[in-house]
Amino acid sequence: MMLGTGVRALKNPSLRVLLLETLVASLLFVWNLVVFILNALVGEIHPIGLILPLIVVATLAGYYKKLQHLRDQIASVEPEKIKAAKQTAKALLKKKLKKEPFVIQSGNGRCRAQLMEDTAFFIQRDLMRAFVATRQEVRDAVAKPEASSWKTVFIHPLGKLTYAFNKKNTAKLKDWIEGAPTETASEPPSEPAAAT
């Protein structure tokens, strides 16, 4: 059951699938609890079998709770818009950094961003987090503006997202934030409406 819901969550992530995953993990925890009680009755106590399922249940329930307030927003996004955003994200990940003056990448390669006219589209390489930030939001996310290599901290519905950029990418980002006169980057076909 856990494998089936996990595959379904990867193919079609949604709040409903996350809730289903939480329920399956809860059932697994209850099963392990029953086995623990039966083992305790015969004198064998091994609580380690309860720890991992409890951590999984707590983590999944935490994610579900954090995302529950976005239910209406997620439901209102049209499937075509989601498909277009996914194609945009994949295209961004394929771009060559040296040839693209408006594409930056974090030092560890985990995140890329397309710098557009007044917004920046950030996407993680694993496609698990994506968001659009305004120029001011990016400016506010920079931890130490005086540093030669910037570190940004964004607040995402699933928690803080921290990205560190090397000097070259920091220079691109700094020029964009300061509004240096450059060619306008092309807008992606469809911006995601909300953080995912």
N, C-alpha and C positions, 0 to 999 in steps of 0.2 A: 504493500500500500504506500509506504513511504517513497519508494522508488517511483511508482506511478504518479503520485502527486508532485514529486520533484520534477519529473520530466514535463508534466503538464504546466507547472509553474514557469519552467524555462521557455516552453513554446508559446504560452499565452499568459504572461503575468497579469494578474488583476487582484483586487482586494478579496474577491470571492475565493480565488485559488489560494491566497495567503491564509485566509480563514480556514479553508479545508486542510491546508498543510499543518496549521496549528492544531486542529482537531485530531488529525492522524498522529501527530507527535504526542498529544495528550493521551491518546489511546495506548501508544507505545509506553509512555510513562506509567500508566495504570497497570499495564501488563507486567512491567518490570517490578512495580510495587507489590503486586500479587505474588510474583515469584520470590521476591525478597521476604515477604511475610511467611510463605510456605517454607523457605529455607531456614528462616529464624525459628520456626516451630520445631525443626529437627536439629537445631543447634548450630547451624552454619550461617554466620552473619557476614555478608559481603556488600556493604553499602555502595561500593564503587559503581555497580550496575545501575544505580538510580541517578547518579550525578550527571552523566552526559545527556540522558533524555530530559532531565529537569532543565538543564542549560538550554537545550534546543527549544523546549516549550516556552521558556521565559523569553528567549530571543525572538522567536516568531510572534509571540503575543505582543511583545514590545513594538515590533515593526507594524503589526496590524493596528495597534492603538495609535501610533504616531501618524499613520496614513489614513485613519478612519475619517478624519475631518475633510479629507480631499475627495471623498466618495462622489459627491455631486459634480465636482469639477472634472474628475476622471470620466464619469459617465457622460458628461456633456461634450467631450472631445470626439469628433467624428473619426471613424476608422480610416478614412482617406488621409486625414491630417496626420494621424499617427504613422501611417505608411510613408507619407512624404517626409516626415521628420526622421524616420529611420533611414531612408535613402540619403537624406542630407547628411546625417551623422556618418554613414558609411563612406560617402564621398569625401567628407572632411578628413576622415582617418586615412584615406588613400593619397591625399595631396602631399607633394614633395615640399618639405619645409624650406629648402634653399630657394625654390622658385616662387614661393608664396609670401609676399611681404605682410600679409594680413592673417597669417596662420602662425600660432605659437604653440609650443608644447612644453609641458613640465619637464623638469630635469630627469625624472625617472621614466618618462614616456607614458605615464598613466593617464594623462589628460591632454586634450587638444582644445584650442579655442579658435574660432573664426571671428576676427575683429571686423565688425561692420560699421555702418555710419555712426550710429549712436548706441548700439548694443553689441554685446559679445555673446556668442553661442559656445558654451562649454560642454564638452562631452568626454566621458571617460572611455578609455580604450575597450573596456569590457561591456560597454553600452548599458551599464546598470545605473548610471547617474547622468543626467543632462539637465541643463538649465540655461536660461537667457538672463544676462545681467546688463543693466544700463552702465554707461560710462561712469556715473557717480557711484554706483554700487561696487564696481570694480575698484575704483579709487579708494573707497572706504574699506575694501577687503584687504588692501595692502598693509601688511603688518609693520614694516619699517620702510617708509618711502625714501629715506636717505641712503639705504643700502644699495650696493651695486647689483646684487642679485635679489630679486623680490620673492617674498613668500606671501601668498594670498590665503585668506581664511573666509570661506563663504558659509552661511547658515542655510542648510538644506533641510527639507522636512524629515529626512532620516538622520540628521546630525550634521556636525561640522565637516566641511570638505576643505582640506588643506593642500595647496599645490605650491611647489617651489620651482622657480624658473632660473635658468642660467643667465649669464650676463647678456648674451645675444638676444634671447627671447625677452628678457627684462627691458632691453633697449627698445624693441618693437612695441612692447606694451606701454612703456613710458611715453613714446612718441604718440601712440594712439590716444592715451589718456589726456595728454597735453593738447591734443587736437592739431598736431603738426600738419602742415599742408601737404597732403599726399593724395594719391588717387583714391577714390572711394571704393571700398571693397564691395563686391557684389553680394546682394542679399541671398540667403538660401531660399529655395522654392517655398518653404513653409516653416515658420518658426514654431517650435512647440509652445503651446499656450501656458503650460505650467511646468514646474519642476517635476521630473520623473524619477 
